[in-house]
Amino acid sequence: MKHKSIATFIAAAAMAVSTFAATTAAKPKITMEQARAIALKKAPGKIKSAELENEHGKLIYSFDIATSPKAITEVNVDALNGKIVAVQKENAAKEAAEKKQEAKEKATKH
């Protein structure tokens, strides 16, 4: 019985460690500057915001680029391989709503 308890404890500890490892984000393989250059090739303009984030389990650099006075293009670059994973055209109203939602989500996490 003692061996069974030890085996159960070891199995539980192994699961806890693997779960922790899976939830910690991988380190980016490319720099913010490299990702910025990739994003600007896709959507030339002026970068309004840039951040490294974990989106749907994927580590990405997200850039909001002003491509004209009234248009924002969001470009997401995979932080592990430098590939563009998403491009979205936004307007000022949509961008403001997204920022408000992000602030609300951050507030609930703390």
PEVEN-V368595 format. One line per field, one symbol per residue. burial: b if it has 9 or more other C-alpha atoms within 8 Angstrom, else e. A space follows every 50 residues. Layout:
# PEVEN-V368595
burial: ???
This chain:
# PEVEN-V368595
burial: eeeeeeeeeeeeeeeeeeeeeeeeeeeeebeeebbbebbbeebbbebeeb ebebeeeebbbbbbbbbeeebbbbbbbbbbebebeebeebbbeebeeeee eeeeeeeeee
